[in-house]
Amino acid sequence: MIIVCPKLDETEGYIEKLAEIIKENELRSLTVAVMTVPCCTGLWRIVERAVEMSGVPVQLQKRIIHIDGKLVS
């Protein structure tokens, strides 16, 4: 599990770090949990770019969570 907040964290380097984690650990899938707030869309983009950079065919899933904690999708 990796926890990231694109709004509050300094995200420079996250794409490269995540791409390296994907390559080194032979991941087959990733589930990204984002909240229903605009800044969380940045996390999804970071993960997509990291998967591209890794060159590993990783299945991505997105789970959207409402600010009240309920699963939206």
Sine and cosine of phi, psi and omega as CSV:
sin_phi,cos_phi,sin_psi,cos_psi,sin_omega,cos_omega
0.00,0.00,0.72,-0.69,0.08,-1.00
-0.81,-0.58,0.74,-0.67,0.01,-1.00
-0.92,-0.39,0.79,-0.61,-0.05,-1.00
-0.67,-0.75,0.62,-0.78,0.14,-0.99
-0.83,-0.56,0.97,-0.25,-0.03,-1.00
-0.86,0.51,-0.40,0.92,-0.02,-1.00
-0.99,0.13,-0.64,0.77,-0.12,-0.99
-0.99,-0.16,-0.37,0.93,-0.03,-1.00
-1.00,-0.02,0.41,-0.91,0.19,-0.98
-0.99,0.12,0.97,-0.24,-0.19,-0.98
-1.00,0.01,-0.01,1.00,0.03,-1.00
-0.86,0.51,0.80,-0.60,0.00,-1.00
1.00,-0.07,-0.20,0.98,-0.02,-1.00
-0.89,0.46,-0.64,0.77,-0.04,-1.00
-0.88,0.47,-0.74,0.68,0.00,-1.00
-0.90,0.43,-0.68,0.73,0.00,-1.00
-0.90,0.45,-0.71,0.71,0.00,-1.00
-0.92,0.40,-0.64,0.77,0.05,-1.00
-0.86,0.50,-0.65,0.76,0.02,-1.00
-0.92,0.39,-0.66,0.75,0.06,-1.00
-0.87,0.49,-0.68,0.73,0.00,-1.00
-0.89,0.46,-0.74,0.68,-0.02,-1.00
-0.90,0.44,-0.72,0.69,-0.10,-0.99
-0.95,0.31,-0.36,0.93,-0.10,-0.99
-0.92,-0.39,0.15,0.99,0.07,-1.00
0.76,0.65,0.73,0.69,0.01,-1.00
-0.92,0.39,0.62,-0.79,0.06,-1.00
-0.96,-0.27,-0.42,0.91,0.00,-1.00
-0.49,-0.87,0.40,-0.92,0.07,-1.00
-0.67,-0.74,0.69,-0.72,0.13,-0.99
-0.93,-0.38,0.82,-0.57,-0.03,-1.00
-0.94,-0.34,0.86,-0.50,0.05,-1.00
-0.99,-0.14,0.84,-0.54,0.03,-1.00
-0.81,-0.59,0.47,-0.88,0.05,-1.00
-1.00,-0.03,0.26,-0.97,0.00,-1.00
-0.99,0.13,0.77,0.64,0.09,-1.00
-0.81,-0.58,0.56,-0.83,-0.11,-0.99
-0.82,0.57,-0.60,0.80,-0.08,-1.00
-0.93,0.38,-0.37,0.93,-0.01,-1.00
-0.95,0.31,-0.31,0.95,0.05,-1.00
-0.90,0.43,-0.43,0.90,0.05,-1.00
-0.89,0.45,-0.56,0.83,0.03,-1.00
-0.90,0.44,-0.69,0.73,0.02,-1.00
-0.87,0.50,-0.68,0.73,0.02,-1.00
-0.91,0.43,-0.63,0.78,0.05,-1.00
-0.86,0.50,-0.72,0.69,-0.03,-1.00
-0.91,0.40,-0.69,0.72,0.03,-1.00
-0.85,0.52,-0.71,0.71,-0.02,-1.00
-0.92,0.38,-0.59,0.81,0.02,-1.00
-0.91,0.40,-0.65,0.76,0.04,-1.00
-0.89,0.45,-0.70,0.71,0.06,-1.00
-0.84,0.54,-0.75,0.66,-0.05,-1.00
-0.90,0.43,-0.55,0.84,-0.05,-1.00
-0.93,0.36,-0.49,0.87,-0.06,-1.00
0.97,0.25,0.12,0.99,-0.02,-1.00
-0.99,-0.13,0.74,-0.68,0.02,-1.00
-0.96,0.27,1.00,-0.02,-0.05,-1.00
-0.96,-0.27,0.76,-0.66,0.07,-1.00
-0.99,0.17,0.84,-0.55,0.00,-1.00
-0.98,-0.21,0.67,-0.74,0.10,-0.99
-0.78,-0.62,0.62,-0.79,0.04,-1.00
-0.90,-0.44,0.74,-0.67,0.11,-0.99
-0.89,-0.47,0.80,-0.60,-0.03,-1.00
-0.96,-0.27,0.78,-0.62,-0.05,-1.00
-0.88,-0.47,0.79,-0.62,0.03,-1.00
-0.94,0.35,0.38,-0.92,-0.02,-1.00
-0.89,0.45,-0.27,0.96,0.08,-1.00
-1.00,0.05,0.04,1.00,0.06,-1.00
1.00,-0.07,-0.08,1.00,-0.01,-1.00
-0.99,0.11,0.62,-0.78,0.04,-1.00
-0.95,0.32,0.82,-0.57,0.03,-1.00
-1.00,0.01,-0.71,0.70,0.04,-1.00
-0.43,-0.90,0.00,0.00,0.00,0.00
